[in-house]
Amino acid sequence: MRLATSPAPGTPPARSHSGPGGLGVRFGDTLFHAVEEDKWDDAVAAARARGSAPVPLGSVPAARLHVVVQKGRLFQQEHPGVPVLLDKGRYLVVDLGPEEARKCDHGDLPCYAVRPLADFTTAFDTRAPVAAGSARPEVQAVVDRIVRAPYEADLTRLVEFGTRHSTSPQYAAAAKWTREQFKGLGFATRLQTITVGGKPSQNVIAEKIGSGAAPRGVVIVSAHLDSINIAGGPAAPAPGADDDGSGSAGGLAIARALKDVPNTHDLRVVLFGGEEEGLFGSRKYVGSLSAPQRRRIRAVVHMDMIASLNSPAPTVLLEGAALSQVVIDGLAGAAATYTRLAVQTSLHPFNSDHVSFLDAGVPAVLTIEGTDDANHNIHSDKDTLAHINWDLALDILRMNVAFITQSLEHQ
């Protein structure tokens, strides 16, 4: 296949084909083209007719073209010799044989996933800026409660545990500390025992019951409390400031903002253990819910890495599936109305706890920092407060709390 890139059109294509014998996959503002050799001249002529001549990248057999979805640079750190044909941070197009790809693939589990390019039409979309809606005063009042000082204090405390490896004493102490914080905000709390690598760990669950008649809906805010240092092992320093202290401190910030705001539906904040080892906490939590309990869930807003600025403009990626499109649209609307965030969207969920909910048919969305130039520090001792961008984190939290506030109302 002859390869090329071109600027993406304003509207995402409904199909992946960019012309006879060709495949075009959207990566934000870029289309990646793979065109059969004998169709190349026709494809170039068609592209020029549309006013966007492709930039050639060479030739690679179709079976070797794969998309990597990664957290940070974890795929590239583990497989530095694999040729990267297109680098969009969280998303890569790589030259990798089918058998090699199967061996590399981590599936839905943390780190990265590898899929054939042909599986994609749009890897992710960069949404065009939309006019801000009218901010509702009662929602704006809650948004204004998301401020730096308490968020920074909570994230600093989480980093001070040194590591939050899921089966470590430090993790148990962090779980106890976060549970106490939720209790202090008036939430009912409990620990859910999980097993990670044959050893015990915990999920932290906090709840604020709504005033509506049963069966009420439930809105879940989630993050993962654990951290990891892949190179150093379980006892090595793993401050986990961005991954995912930023999301866990965000759960506390949202609880603090909503602690005395009337809610018709139930608000539940869940901090998972065992995410880094394979989504153990979220899979246990979702598996413990009965079918009627799962049906009560109106939305899950998951936060994983919300505090590293990797692109010129503050950007958030909203990653879900078709069943969570309404949640994606609601979050994007909140971003336009209450923040300065640029918004990317993807319907290819991988690599974090939202997948556990989606697999069970629950509408969930991952909110994660935009990664046009991805984060290199996670899963190491370098994931420290020095790399935190407070303004980005606060804007993502403001988007989330605006959407959550409205979702807790009677509808």
N, C-alpha and C positions, 0 to 999 in steps of 0.2 A: 504494500500500500504506500502511495505517496502521501506525505504528511505536510500539513500547513496550518497556520493560524490566521485568523482575521478578526476584526472587531465584530462583536456580537450585535445583532439588531436590537432595537429597543424592546421588542416583544419576544419572549422565549418561544422557540419553535415547538409546535405541537408534536412533531415527529423528529427523529434524529437524522433523517436523510437530508443531505445538503445538495443532492443532485444525483443523476444516474451514476450508480456504482460508487456512491460516496456516503460517508458517515460524518455528521457534524454534531459535536457534543458541546454544550454551553458550559463554560466555567466563568460565571460572573460576566465580565465585560469582554470575554474572549471566546471565540468559537475554535475548537480544535477539529481539524478536518483529516479524515483518512479516506483516500480516494484510490480506487483501482487504477493501475498503471495506464491502461488503455482508455480510461475516462478522464485522465488528468487535464488534457487540453480543453475538453468540454466544461469541466468544473471550473477551471480558471476563467474561461470566457463568461460563464454564468455569473461568477462572483464579480467580475469586472462590470458586467451589466448592472449589477446591484450597487456598484460604486464602492466595492471593498475588495481590492485585489489581495489574494492570500499571500502570506509570507512562507516560502517553502522551508521545510525542516528536514528533508531527506526521505528515506524509504525504510519501512519496517513491515514484516509480515503481519497480517491482521491478527493471527492467533497470539502474537507476542504483545499486543497492545492491552495494557491494564491500567485501571484507575486505582490509586492508593488513597484511602481516607485515613489520615493519621492525627494523633494528638501531638502537638509540637512538631519536632523533627525525629520522632521515635523510629519511623521506618528507615529514614536515611542514616540515622546513627547506627542502626543494627545491620543495614545492608548498603554500605557506602559505595559498593561497586556496581550497583544497579543503575543503568543509564536513565536519567530523568529527561523526558521529552518536553514536558510542560510543568512548571512549578507555580502552583497557586497556594502555597502554604499548607493548609490542611488537606488540599487536594493535589495529587500529582498524576501525570500520565507517565508511565514507565515502560521500558522495553524489557519484558520478562517472559520467559517461556511458560507455557501452561502448567507443566509439572512443577517448576520452580515457584510459580504463583501459588499453587495449592499448598506447597510446603510453607510458604511465607505467611499465608493468610491467617489472621487471628479471628476471623468471623466478626461477630458482634462484640467481642470482648475488648477490653482496653488495649491501648497502644495503636493498632492500625488494622485495617481490613484491605484486602486486595480483590478486585473484581474485574472481569473483562470489560473493556471499553464499550463493547456492544450492548452491555446491560444498561447504559446510561443514555438519556436524551439531554437532561439538564443535571449536571452534578450539583451546581448551586447557582442561584440567580441573584444579581444585584438589583434590588428594587429601585426604580426611579423615585426620586424625592416626590412626596405627595404633600399637598397643602395640609397644614395642621388643622385638626378639628378644633372645635371650641372646647377649651378646658372647662371641666365642671368644677365649680368652687369646692365642693365637698371632696372630690377626688384630688384636686390640687393641694388641699390642706393635708392630705395623707402623704402625697408625694413630697411635700416640703419637710416632712419629718425624717426623710432620708438625708442624713448629714454625716460629715466625715468623722467627727471626734469619736462617737461611740463605735462606729464601724471599725475605725483604725485601732481602737483599744481592743476590741474583740479579736481582730485578725492578729494583732501583736501577741495577744495571749495564746492563741492557737499555735503560733510559730514557736513560742517559748517552750513548748513541750519537747522540742528537739526533733522528735519523730512522732508520727501518728500511724506507725505501721500497725495494721489491723489487729495483730495478736500480741502487741507489746503492752507492758504496764503503762507506758505513756499514753497509748490510745485509750485504755480504760480510764485513765485520769482525765483525758480530754472529753470523753463521753460523759463522765460524771460532772465535769465543770459545765459543759453546755446544757446538760439537763437542769442543773441548778439555775442557770441563767433563764431558761424558759419558765421554770417554776416561779422565779422572781417577777416575771412579766404576767403572771396569773394564768398560765397555761397548765392544763392537766398533762402530766408527763409519764412516760414509762420507757424502760429499756427492753428491747426485743433481742433475745439471744440468737446468734447466728453461728455458723461454723465455717472457718476459713482454714483450709489445709489441715483439717483434723483438729484444729484448736478453736477455743471459744472467742467470740467477739460480740459486738453489740450494734444494733441500730438505736438511735435516739429518736423518740416519737413525742411530739408535743401537739396539743389540740386545744382549740377554742371553739366551743360548741355554739352553733347558730341558734337564732330565736325562732326559726321557721318550724312549721309542723312537720313531723316525720311522715314519710322519709325525706329528709333534707338532702340536698346535694353536698358534695365535699370538693373543696379546692385544695390541692396538695402543692406545697412548696418543698423542694428537695435539693439536696447537695450530697456530696460524699465527704465524710469526716476524715477518712484515712489518707495517708500519704505514703510515698515509697521512694527508696533510693535503689534503682535497679543495679547499678554497678557495685555499690557498697554493701548491699545485703540488708537483712532485717534490722540489724543493730546500728547501722550507719546513720548519720544525720540526714533527716528528710524533713526540712522545715515546711514544705508544701504550702508556701504562701499563696501562690496562684492556684495550684492544683492540690487540693481544692479548698484551702483555707478561705479563699476569696468567696466561694459559694457558701461555705458553712457559716462564716461571719455574716454573709448576706441573708441567710435564713433567720439569724437573730435580729438583723436590722429590720426585716419585713415584719417579724413578730412584734418588735418594739413599736413600729409605726402603726400597727393595727390592733394593739392590745386593748384599747378602749374605744374602738370604732365599732358601732353596731354591725352585726353580720347576720343575714338571714340563713345562709348556708354555713356548714362547718369549715373552719380553717385548720389544716393539719400541716405541720412542718416535720419533715423526716430527714435526718442525717444518717446516711448509710455507712456501714463498715464494709470492708471486703471488696470495694469497687475495683481497686487496682489489681487484685488477684483474679478478678473474673466476675464482677457484678453480683457477688454472693449476697450482700445485704439487700439489694433491691429485689433480687429473685426470690429470696426468702420472704420479704415483706409482701410482694405481690402474690406469691403463692399461698400466703396465709389468709388472703381475702376470699370470701365466698363470692359467688357470681352476683348475688344482689348487692354486696358491698362494692364490687367493682363497678356495677352499673350506676351507683350513686356518684361516682367521681366525674365532676364536670370538666376538670382540667388538671393537668400536672405541669407545673413550671419548674424545670430542673436547671440548676446553675452549676456549671463545671468550668472553671477557668474564666473568670469575668473581669480580670484586672491587669492584663498585659496589653499595652497599646502596640500593635504589630503593623499598623497601617497609618498613612498620613492623617486620615480622618477617623474619629472615634466610630468604631463599627461593631455591630453585633450580628452574629449568625444565629438564625432561628431554624433549628433542625428538627424535623418531625416526619410524619408520614401522611398519606392522604386522609386518614381518619382524624388527624389533628389539624387540618387546614384552618378550621374556624379559630383555633387557639393561635396559630401562626398569624392569621389576619388580625386578630384582636391585639396581639402583642405589637405587631407592626403599626397598627393605628395608635397605640399608646406611645410608641417611640416617636411618631411624628408629632403628636400633640403635646407630650410632656418632656421631651428630651431633644438633644442635638444629634442623636445617633443616626448613622447610615445603617441600612438594614440589608443583610443578605439572607436568603432562604434556601433550604434544601429539603427534599423529600426522600433522602437516602440516609436513614438513621444508623449510626454506628458508634461504638466506643464509649458509651456512658450509660448511666442508669435509666435514662428515658426509654432505652430499648426494652427493658424488662416490662414496662407498662405497655408499650406498643405491642409487644408480642402477646399480651393478654387482652388486646382490644380496647385499651384505655387511652384516651387522647392526651398525649404528652408531647412536650416540646423542650428540647435542649436550648438554653440560652448560653452562648459561649462567645468569647471575644473573637472578632474578625481576625483572620489569620493570613492575610495576603503575604506577609513575611513572617513566618511562624515563630512561635516561642521556642527557644533552644534550651531553656533552663529546667523544664519540668523533669520529674523523676530523678532528681539529683540534689546534691547539697547546695546547688546554686539557685534553687527556687526560693528566694528570700524576699524580704520586704523592700530591698533596694530596687527591685524590678516592678513594683506595684505602681500602677497608674490609678490614683485615687479618683480622678474625675471620670475616667471610663467606668470604673466599678460602680460609682454612685449613679451614673446615668443608666446603666443596665438595671440597677436596683430600682430606680425611679420608673422605668418602663414596666418592670415586672409588678411593682406594687400598684401602679395605676390599673393595669389589667386585672390583677387579683382583687382589688377593691371593688371593681365593677362586677366581677364574676361572683362575688359573695353576696351581691344584692339579690332581691327577689326578681326572678325573671320567669 
